[in-house]
Amino acid sequence: MDINENEADLAIRLFKLYSKRWGIETSYRMKKELRARTTSKNYKIRLFYFLFATLLYNLWILTDALISKSLLGKIIERHLITEKMFATVLFTALEESIT
């Protein structure tokens, strides 16, 4: 990254770049919350749980973005669908399809 200390808007540019970390750190936390708990030492099982949690997280973000785009005409940074709401709807749909 090119940084010129004499640049007038350097502080503003760095502030905007740093603010993007919030989304990155939040995504790691949310994936951790979506991950199934296991005490297995089997690497394949642990990898599967991690990949499945990542898939669920990406599905949640995609669903939220599509609903935001269809309702508001644009994708906003604030989530319209919470993680808990998404998980509840997904679990209910899966439960109904089984019975």
ZIBELDA-V229420 format. One record per residue. N is the residue number from 1. NEAR is the number of other ideal C-beta (glycine too) atoms within 10 Angstrom. D_FIRST is the distance of its C-alpha to the first C-alpha in Angstrom with 2 decimals. Layout:
N;NEAR;D_FIRST  N;NEAR;D_FIRST
This chain:
1;5;0.00  2;4;3.77  3;8;6.33  4;7;9.88  5;5;12.49  6;5;15.07  7;12;13.67  8;8;16.54  9;9;15.00  10;12;12.13  11;9;14.24  12;10;15.04  13;13;11.58  14;13;10.74  15;10;14.25  16;10;13.93  17;10;10.98  18;9;13.07  19;9;16.18  20;9;15.23  21;9;15.84  22;10;19.47  23;9;20.02  24;8;18.59  25;10;20.76  26;11;23.66  27;14;23.65  28;9;24.06  29;9;26.85  30;16;28.58  31;16;28.60  32;11;30.15  33;11;32.80  34;20;33.61  35;17;34.07  36;12;37.70  37;5;38.93  38;11;40.35  39;4;41.70  40;10;41.83  41;7;40.49  42;9;40.47  43;8;36.93  44;8;37.74  45;12;38.89  46;14;35.89  47;10;33.50  48;14;35.57  49;16;35.37  50;15;31.59  51;11;31.21  52;13;33.86  53;17;32.13  54;14;28.88  55;12;31.04  56;19;32.76  57;20;29.56  58;12;28.21  59;13;31.68  60;20;31.73  61;16;28.41  62;10;29.61  63;15;33.01  64;20;31.65  65;15;29.43  66;12;32.42  67;14;34.81  68;18;32.50  69;12;32.14  70;8;35.90  71;10;37.04  72;10;34.65  73;7;33.41  74;7;29.75  75;12;27.64  76;12;27.16  77;7;25.03  78;6;28.19  79;16;30.20  80;14;33.62  81;16;34.71  82;11;34.33  83;16;33.96  84;9;37.54  85;13;38.89  86;19;37.27  87;14;38.67  88;11;42.07  89;12;42.35  90;14;41.25  91;10;43.70  92;10;46.48  93;10;46.00  94;9;46.10  95;9;49.09  96;8;50.98  97;7;50.33  98;6;51.81  99;4;54.98
